[in-house]
Amino acid sequence: MKYQIKCADPEQHSMFYSDCDPALRNACVGHLRMDFGSDNEFFSTWWENRGDLKDNAFKSELNDVVNELRTDGLLKNRSSMQRYCATHQNLNLNESYGFSVETDAHLFLLRCRPERGNYDCYMYCYDKRELTLVQSQEQDESQSPVMSL
């Protein structure tokens, strides 16, 4: 498998949702909502956040990640997702399972809830350069001297 699926880091918990911290939200290209229909179908909807980050390299990488995960298990169908979630370490996201796939340029966070009647998976797509900027700004703010009057 070209891409490694890992248990997501607990510090990333809020990044699996659209209402995450605004600074982190700014690093999010968008998210893909996926559903398996009756089990073996595949439907997806793209929700854009930062169109300026959705260049051809990102689109190609997103397609490559999704297609590989559809071939090799996690996104193959609902039954495969249920088995994968039950047998692999994951971040507990209340009633969902959290996984991550990291590439050189992007971080893909998958929130899986493979049960009929819900969307089966949301994949939040982050630009790693933008995440690095957010982290460095947060670090700068935490090191700023406090002015006293």
C-alpha positions in Angstrom: 0.0 0.0 0.0 1.4 3.4 -1.0 -0.3 5.3 1.8 -0.2 4.3 5.4 -3.4 4.6 7.4 -2.6 5.4 11.1 -4.6 6.0 14.2 -5.1 9.8 14.3 -3.4 11.8 17.0 -5.7 12.9 19.9 -4.5 16.5 19.5 -6.1 16.4 16.0 -9.6 15.6 17.5 -11.2 18.9 16.6 -9.8 18.8 13.0 -12.3 16.1 12.1 -15.1 18.6 12.2 -16.0 21.7 10.2 -16.3 23.8 13.4 -12.7 23.4 14.4 -10.5 26.3 15.6 -10.6 29.1 12.9 -6.8 29.1 12.5 -6.8 25.4 11.8 -9.8 25.7 9.6 -7.8 28.1 7.5 -5.4 25.2 6.7 -8.2 23.0 5.5 -8.6 22.7 1.8 -12.0 21.2 2.2 -13.6 17.9 3.0 -15.1 14.9 1.2 -18.3 13.3 2.4 -18.6 9.7 1.4 -21.4 7.2 1.5 -21.6 3.5 0.4 -25.3 3.5 -0.4 -26.7 0.0 0.0 -23.1 -1.2 0.9 -21.1 -1.6 -2.4 -21.9 1.7 -4.0 -19.8 4.9 -3.6 -21.1 8.4 -3.5 -19.1 11.5 -2.6 -19.6 15.2 -2.2 -16.8 17.8 -2.0 -17.2 20.7 0.4 -14.7 23.4 -0.4 -13.0 25.6 2.2 -9.9 27.1 0.6 -10.2 27.0 -3.2 -6.8 28.6 -3.6 -5.3 25.5 -2.1 -7.2 23.1 -4.4 -4.6 23.0 -7.2 -4.0 20.2 -9.7 -1.4 18.6 -7.4 -3.9 18.5 -4.5 -6.7 17.1 -6.8 -4.4 14.4 -8.1 -3.2 13.4 -4.6 -6.7 13.3 -3.2 -7.9 11.1 -6.1 -4.9 8.8 -5.6 -5.5 8.5 -1.8 -9.2 7.8 -2.2 -8.7 5.3 -5.0 -6.1 3.4 -3.1 -8.2 3.3 0.0 -11.1 2.1 -2.1 -9.0 -0.7 -3.6 -7.3 -1.8 -0.4 -10.0 -1.9 2.2 -11.0 1.1 4.3 -13.1 2.7 1.6 -13.9 -0.4 -0.4 -17.4 -0.7 1.0 -19.3 -0.4 4.2 -18.6 -4.0 5.3 -14.8 -3.5 4.7 -14.9 -0.2 6.7 -16.7 -1.9 9.6 -14.1 -4.7 9.7 -11.2 -2.2 9.4 -12.5 0.0 12.2 -13.1 -3.1 14.5 -9.6 -4.5 13.9 -7.3 -1.4 13.8 -6.3 1.1 16.4 -8.2 4.4 15.9 -8.9 7.7 17.6 -12.2 7.4 19.4 -14.5 10.3 18.1 -17.6 9.5 20.1 -19.5 7.2 17.8 -16.9 7.4 15.0 -13.4 6.2 14.3 -10.5 8.5 13.5 -7.7 7.7 11.1 -5.1 9.7 9.3 -3.1 9.5 6.0 -0.2 11.8 5.6 1.7 12.7 2.5 4.5 15.1 1.9 2.1 17.9 1.2 -1.2 17.0 2.9 -2.8 15.5 5.9 -6.0 13.6 5.3 -8.2 12.9 8.4 -10.9 10.3 8.0 -13.8 10.2 10.4 -15.5 6.9 9.8 -19.0 5.9 11.0 -19.9 2.8 8.9 -23.5 2.2 9.7 -26.4 2.4 7.3 -28.4 5.6 7.6 -25.4 7.9 8.1 -22.7 9.2 5.9 -20.0 6.6 6.2 -17.0 8.8 6.2 -15.8 12.4 6.1 -12.2 13.1 5.0 -10.9 16.5 6.0 -8.0 17.6 3.8 -5.3 19.9 5.2 -2.4 21.6 3.6 0.7 20.9 5.7 2.4 24.2 4.8 -0.6 26.0 6.1 -0.7 23.9 9.3 3.0 24.7 9.8 2.2 28.4 9.6 -0.6 28.0 12.1 1.6 26.1 14.5 4.4 28.7 14.2 2.0 31.6 14.8 0.6 29.9 17.9 4.1 29.3 19.2 5.0 33.0 18.6 1.9 34.1 20.4 2.7 31.9 23.4 6.2 33.3 23.6 5.2 36.9 23.4 6.0 38.9 26.6 3.0 40.0 28.6 2.8 43.7 29.0 2.0 44.9 32.5 0.6 48.3 33.3 
